[in-house]
Amino acid sequence: MYLDLNDEQKMLAQTVRRFVEKECPSSRVRQIIETEHAYDEQLWAHMAEQGWMGLTVSEEYGGLHESWLTVAALFEELGRGVVPGPFLATVALAAPLLDRAGNSDQKARWLPAIVEGTCRATVAYLEEQNSYRYDAPATTATASGTAFSLNGSKMFVLDGAVADFTIVSAQLNGELGLFLVEKDAPGLQVESLESMDLTRRLARVKLENTPAVALDGAGNAAKALEYALNCAAFALSAESLGGMQWVLETSVAFAKNREQYGRLIGSYQAVAHPLADRALDLNSARSAIYNAADALDHNEAEATEAASMAKALTGDGYRQAGYTGIQTHGGIGFTWEHDIQLYFRRASGSWALFGDPRWHRERMLQAAGI
């Protein structure tokens, strides 16, 4: 099956690119990453005005969700501009999970707020002792009537410090449950962590008798969480594709103009061949992402395998593009002043986020019954 963006999706991509060039050039990115949480409220509000917060939310709750291929077009351009902030955590992870696991009242309260840009959200599902496993948390939930309290610690929570609410996975009576915790809840502690990617902050979340409400709209919490992680891995893959594209274009342009010993460096095979390999990586990754979008739209039974294939290819491909880009630029590529280091940092962080390529390849084998 041949898959490509339609005219409306291409127009969206062009619109996003112009927006990023105007509202969030690299100089603005550098200003934002100097802030405590790499979050700029004005940029977030301007993005919400474009309607982008609603691309994963159904029309019933004020969103515009039609196709995951449209989501891919948006995230690719945001990745091309290495745009900072909690957009991935809110739009590609928390919103799909709330839509799948929340009841009608919970969705009616929070999803319109996400669409309007007045709410940021994330999901806390990783724990130090569990690696990437998400279906057997050590964090526990205790019921008291219709209320719940949580105890435990979550690691590597994406943009946890700026989230208005966090969806937490916890064990309840031996089964996985999902619980919504609002910011400033008693017993909730959020500790920022140092990470390679300065544009995307991670946090440790500690819960001590923290009040929460159960997301009880899904019959199977583990399946709902798996679906949301597929969505997030897919969106991150599309974002990585945009970063790969920027690195390749920037490096090729440099190789065509930089002279060394009286010759353009692009004329040397040691420079040209790795760039050609990165172009092949880019094409393979794009095909896998479009295939994953089709699976999420039309064949959810294959979404896990498709999303893992896309994440595995872009995880390795983006990081390798970063290596090649820096090597192509030589000494200037290692400096803080050159923007390529921002992309290398983003690639390194994205490699591990939502599962590294090795984990996703194992997941593909399991999905295929091997």
N, C-alpha and C positions, 0 to 999 in steps of 0.2 A: 504494500500500500504506500502510495506517495503522499507524504504529509508536508505541508508548508503553511506559512502564515497567509491568511486571506488579506484583502485590501484594508479592512478595518483594523486588523491586528498590526499590519505594517504601518498604518497611520498612527496607531497608538505608540508603536516603538519610536517613530520619528518625533512624536510629541514629547515623550519621556526624555529622549536624548536632548532635545532643545531645552527642556526644563532643567535637566541636570547641568547642562553647559552654562545656563544662566544663573540658576539658584545655588548650585553646589559644585563649582569648579574645585580643582585640587587645593587652591588657596583656602577656600571655605572648609573643605574637608580637614585641612590641617588645623584650622581654628577650632573646629568642633572636637577633634580628638584630644585637644588640650584641656577640655572641660572634664569635670569629675567623672561623668558617666557617658561621655561621647554622644550626648543627646542635645539637640537644638530644638526648642519648642516652636520657634518661628518656622523652621524648615518643615517640621512635622505638620503644622497647621496648613502650610502651603500645599503639601502633598495631599492632605485630606481634602482640600478644596478641589483638587483634580479628580476626586472620586476613586482614587486608587485603593483606599482602605476597604472598599466594598467589593473588590474583585473576587474574593473567596466567600462572600456572604450572599445568600439567596435574596431575591427580590422581596420576599415576604418580610424581611427584616431591614429593608432599605438598601440592600446591596445590588451588585450588578453581575453576579457570577453567572457566566454562560459556558465558558470553556477554559480548561486548564492550559490550553495553548495560548490563550490571551494572557493568562498569568505568567507563562513563560516569557512572552514578549516583553512584559513589564519588568520582570526581574532581571532579564538579560541586560536591559539598558541601565538599571540601577547598579548592576554589577560592573558594567563598563565604566561607570563613574565612581566606583567604590564608595557609594553613598553610605554614610554611617547612620546609626540609630536603630530603634527596636522594630523596624518594619517587618523583617523576616519573622521575628518571634511572635508578633501580634497577628499579622495577616496570614502567614503561611503555616503557623503551628497552633496558636491558641484558638483562633477563630474557627478553623476546621474541626478542632477537637470539641469546642463548645457546641458547634452546630450538630455534631454527631452524638455527643454524650449528654448535653444539657436537656432539661425539660422545657416546656413552652414558656414558662414564666422566666426562667433563667436566660433563655435566648432572647426573649423580648426585652429584658432589662439591659443586657450587655452587648449584644450584637449591633443594635443601632448606634450605641455609643462608640463602638469600634469604627463603624462606617463614618460617623461624624468627626472622628479624630479626637474625641474627648476622652478616650480610654486607651491605655496601652496594656498589653497582657503577655504572659509567657506561660511555659509549662515546666514544672520541676519533676523529672522522672528518673534521672541518673543518680546512682549512689556509688560511693567510693569503692565498695567491695563487690559491686555487680558488673563492672566493666560497662558494656553497652546493653546488657540485658535489662529489659523494662517490665517484665511480667511478674517479677517476684521481689517487690520492694521490702526492705527491712523497716521502713517507716510504717508506723501503725496508726490506725484510726480507732477511736473508742466512741461508741454511741451512748448518748444520754437523752433518751426520748427521741425527738426528731433532730437533735443537734449532735455535732460530732466534734471531737478534739483530736489533734494530730500531734505525734511525737516522732522525731527523727531528724535526719540531716540529708539534704540533697546537694549534689555537686553540679558544677558547670551549668548553672541555670542562665539561659540566654537573656541578657538585659533585665535580670531580676531586680536590679536596683531602681529601675524607673517604671516597673509594672504597677498598674492600678489593681490588678488581681493576678494571682498565680494559680494555675490548676496543678494540683499535687497528686501524684499517685501514691497510694498507701494500702496496706494490707488490712482488710476488715473481715474478721472471722475466717481467716485463711484464704480469702479471695481478694483479687485486685479490685480496688475501688478508686474513683476519681473524685477529688474534692476541691472546691473553690475557696481560696483564702484571699481576703481583701487586704490591701496594703494597710499598714499600721495596726494589724490585728494583734491582740495581746500574745506574747510569746513568740512572735515572728521576728527573727533576726536575719538580716541580709548583709553578707560580707563580700565586698568586691574582691575579685581575684585578678592577679596579673596574667595577661595572656599575650600571645604573639601578635594577634590582630588588634590593633589599637582602635579600629573603627567599630568594634563589636565587643561589648564587655560581658564577662561571665561573672557569676556570683555563687557563693555557697549560701544555701538557705537552711536555717535551723528552726525547728518547730518544737516548742515546749508547751504542751497543753494548749495549743493554738486552736481557737474556734474556727470551724469550717462548715460549709454546706456541701452535701453530696450532690454530684451530677448524676441524676437518676433517670435520664432519658434514654439510656442505651441498655439493652439487655446484656451486652457483653462489653465490659469496660476495656478488656485487653484488646479486643478487635477495634474498638473506637480509637484507642491510643495508637495501635499499629497503623490505622488509616491516617491519623494526623501526622505521624512520623513519615509516612510515605509522601504526604503532601509537602512536608517541610524539606525532606531530602530532595524532592523534585524541584522545588522552588530554589533551593540552594544550588542545585546543579545548573539551573538556568542562569542564576546570578554568576556562577563560576564561568559559564560560557562567555558571558560579557567581559569578564576580566581576562580570560584567555585571548579573546579577540583584541582587546586593547593592547595587551602585552605583545602579541604577534605583530600588529600593525606598527606599533611604536618601535619595536626592534628591527623590523624590516626596513622602515624608513631610516633608522640610524645606520644600518648596514649599507644602505644605498648612498649615504652621504659622507660617512666617516672614512677618511683616508689614513692608511698606515703604510709607511715605506713606499709612498708614491702610488699606491693602489687602493681602490675602494675595498673595505674589509669584506663586503658581501661577495667579492669575487673569489674569496678563499673557501674551499670546500668545508673546512672545519667550522666556518661560520654559517654558510648557506645550508648545509645538510641538516643540522639540528633545527633550523627554522622551517625547513620543508617538513620535517617530522612533526613539528608542532601544528602545522597546517592540517596534516592528516589527523592528528589528535582532535583538532577542533571540529572537523567534519564528522568524525565518528561520534563525538560527544553530542553534536547537534541532532544527529539521527536518533540517538538513544533518548534524548530529552523529548523530542517530538513523539517518539513511540510511547514514552511514559505518559505524556499528556493524553494521548489517545486511549491508553489503558484506564487512566483515572476518569476520563469522560464516558467511556463506552464499555469497558470490560474490567470491572474492579477486581475480579478474580486473578487477573494477571498484573495488577498494579504493584504488588510487593516486588515481584521479580523485575518488572520494568523500572521501577524507581531505584532499586538497588543497582541495576546495570548502569543507569545514568549517573548515580552518585559515585560508583566505582570508577567510571571513566573520567568524570570531571575532577574527582578528588586527586587522582594521580596526574591527570592531564594539566590541571591548573598549576599544581606545584611544580611540575616539570617545566611548564611554560615560564614560571618565575625563575627557575634556575637558568634556563636558556636565555631569558631576557637580560638577566644580570650579567651573565658571561658575555653576551653580545656587546653590552655597553662597556664592559671592562671596568676600570677603576671608578668611573662616575656612577656606575650602577650600584655600588656599595654605599654610596653616600646618602645622608639624610635628605639632602637638597633635591635629589632626583625622585620623581613620583613612583618609579617602578618598585621602590622598596615598600610602598603602601600596598601594592598588589601582591608582592611576594609574601608580606605578612598576612594579608587576607587569604591567600591561597593556603598558607600553612595552617591557619586557624580552621578554614573550611574543610581541610583534609580530614580532620578528626570529628568535626561537628556532625551529629546525627549518625555516627558510625563511620569508621575509616574504611577505605576500599577493601581491605582484607576481610573485615566483618561483613561487608555487603556482598562480597563474592561467596562467602560461606552461606549467607542468607539466600542467595540465588540458587545455590545447589540444594538447599533444603526446600525451597519453593518448587524446584523441579523434581523433588522426590529422590534426590541422589545422596 
